[in-house]
Amino acid sequence: KGGNIIHHKITHDMHYEVELGVIIGKKASKISVDKVLDHVSGYTIAIDVTCRDLQEQCKLARSPWTLAKCLDTHCPVGSFIPFEQIDPFNTEIMLKVKQSD
């Protein structure tokens, strides 16, 4: 079961969004659009956390802004969902956030 996302002291502007993660099951390169789903083995839920203030600092310093996404606990993922169990084009995902004091 899940844990907590840490709000690190080095950031004051943390944003998050839920995403459907795609798990690629076999090697693919330069495949046609109609063959893409043949390479998907399943899905997962991920929470994309970005520290916007760190992202802006990285951009100004011409550093990789992805550094604003790589703090400990900032991309939790859920369990594996087999390909056959959901229709990714007709699935609603939702993120509920419980703020701590």
Steps between C-alpha positions, in 0.01 A plus 500: 500500500598858442709733705543872525659738253763699686480878474872576510615821666686615187174567316200718573305448178418132450253398228367153428283321250385145449598320181435166340839332463551269202711188551674389185525122484718442197768689316377751245651761274350694211175304500185611326216654699275200437760268666569706813259316730657168398799605710309605814488237773309706755448821688556659837401819677776755563507831682717753320636744760682814387659765721419805289739735683789257449398454138521875443842518669625219276370672188673826596826315567463307173503178701275206421161606636418135560698540824180656635329161464753264657478551876442200722138371480410736213385242245311225680343236278225251567461133430522337158167491316497243216425635152174306468350639823440861396426709195751789524288709263192468720642506854464782748777552753486735795737627766376597844745687720490500877696800623698447819534769764 
